[in-house]
Amino acid sequence: MKLLLADRVIIGDGEQVIEEAAVTIDESGRIVAVDTEEEALKKYSQADVNRYSGCTILPGLIDLHVHIGYWWSKPDAAQYTDGMIALLAASNLREALSLGVTTIRDVAAPDGLCGTLKRAVNKKMIVSPRLFEVNQGIIMTGGHGWPLKGGLREANGPWEVRTAVREQVKAGADWIKLMTSDRTPTPEFTQEELDAAVDEAHRLGRKCCVHASLQPAIQMAIDAGFDTIEHATFLTVEQARQMTEKGQVWVPTMVTFFQIADHFKKAAEEQAVVKGLVNEQFMKQAEFFLESQKAYRENFAKLMETGIKIATGTDIVLDGYPITPVAEEIRLMVELGMHPLKAIQAATQNAAEVLDQGDKFGIVKTGYLADLLVVKGDPSADCTALSQVQEVFLEGVSVFSKT
């Protein structure tokens, strides 16, 4: 029996915080009780005690939009063999744990990579967050991301799309993902193709997500009935209401848009003095991400007020950035108007419910798996404390410790 003591426990339901609190964990990795410190020391006097002074315990964070094996943007990408890609992914999984992320949903990786990683975890070859995956993303011929060798499956027409869905299920995919917008207003899949994908995924017992940033692709994705809509950068208030009525979840992934927008700003400043380097393609890309950043800033609070369920994803693909900066996504949500406890809920309970795991993890509650994060400070008052990770537990086992 393990007893974790801290200044407070944030339950993860968007409301409850217990001061001077304790979490008791049994040998099976489940939470036995959540009490005040005084009550716990009386009830479990024989337990091994870990005391975290000045710290907060909360559920492990969840990232619903990760590309754990994203090697394509590496400066030395030509040197990435299958073995190197697997090692990169294993390194990224370890980094995710160090950032307090105990569950991820990978939403497009080289064919078979995530299945291999899951088998390696089961054989205790690597340590990893709990992993859900789509295997390959599905795109139209020449669709968004088509140069990403091995990570995407091209399909055209409703029956070929159904075939592609079946292939991902055969490969072990937990979810299905389609990508139906790029950087222009022209949607990539037709409504008939999107409808077929959702119908086939649901028929085979899989939930489905969709990359849709622009109009009218966002509306088409809503109409098709995808379970989560990724990015939805230019989502309207009326569409947020529609998603709420249909039970669809928004995964905004703001952090990647903000990072890439800032990257373009910096690059433009550096290149402005070098004649000819800022070309038309660069300017188009920069304009898209700068407009995206502006849209999130102007609309996030209005969309949140509709009651739409929001969950965290990050979608980091730039080399040199942390692979799962969920704490930064939470910080952006708070900056744009969300209460810190609600933002933490987006990264814990809400995300667990998206994965149909809301009765197993995502909150600190008796009977739940002890996926726990210990941070220095009080993230209910200052969410930047989430970056001060002290220790991470996955099913009661310490998988990262700062000391």
Steps between C-alpha positions, in 0.01 A plus 500: 500500500631845401394830652570821304469822700492849348379852568198426285339254260323626189239237418481582126122549477530875452381579853644310795824580678589336833749691717761322714407183317607139455460237230528136603602244235485121532734236355287463186556865407152622587395788721366372832400836645531877466497661845640783700851428625376465857235242408735299280776473761248363748345248258818382327765527770700207355523643148823621342481881507622735229468863604507776236528831684391804301354275231171402338382155392268479199410245232762424237452718192361368172603609150246408232700625203856367480724382215739294709712383207512826302839481330418678175596850623838395639792686339670164439180319395684315222684300767183378673469125450211302651721424799584866553131592478413241766776632726379857445147396597623321814695812598192715443293270719749538786495877454120501514512333842750759623246768406228337709316341206380150588270432202530595136302451181733481200317633194723383211833324505698280262297189425531248785718717725250545783406132495869415540533749787198352679649152471833630632319653798323169572836322492643767735764598245406868528314724742219699344182693568186303430473502122195525275556528124353537151792328322495698172292808428274481194524769232387555143761458227736794544317609815635676808831345605537273197885523496519337847621162379328207670289713735194548282277283285354660185141406417241632257126437483279367781580132450876549487471714812314212667779266388760733653306504828494120501874489437568717805276283716686193371827668598374543857380861495298609804368804311460606138626834370425690180661822382275723295645851489834650412580872489225600256118518522464205260391192698689185409253217554142523373209478741423153370856386579494649850160345572629161384808524723299579812242233424765233442702595807195493725374179338830336592492633856758776457467870576635744245672835489558746218754769413281793395630854545310708248149553369311324347696192610406564864128500425533189284681322786226600745232376261683169447500438877869468589551442872775759533590786270867588505603865470170649372699821495226714351208337683193723542279535806208343313716202404618464860134478603441234234796298629369528855159369393660210311740411782809582293820611673734780393875439517634846406877430514568872537857455619626379164337787311645753744846342483504487120364856475778618731749298295390679182515839671857434610601359161350800319694739721824310444450465124365847429853632476600224255359584157294228332473249786143593599321350201132474408458149646656614829261796516193281435598261778578787736167669425305180576661449841485866598130512410448177695666644808279808472185288462573299815568819697181667387262202512608249766309662790182538292516138388569378854190681624275283277576205729685304234714225650869582449790259542875545468722410208830652389601385147865605530696431181776765509841360581639620832168535684374267776285223351201535737483851654153453651591741782553771239164425336337534843682831553362630168146394593530689828652803328203506260238488774460151644517444876815301595296215651293472181814504286646219712171313458540533121834321535381232740133404543380634164780335306450169682131509413586558132697174516206323672724458805324746730417222745864385523722809515493876451396598852638430848231274642468179698515195272669685213844419363770702676619700199626797698708812452680685780598861426666773704260784582125543456374470140147588611633850566788513252486245220868549414566276801412209269843534343667436839466122486634321808377143452270304269318176581345260249271249670673576829853443370740794487601547135674836540653679796689826507710385795 
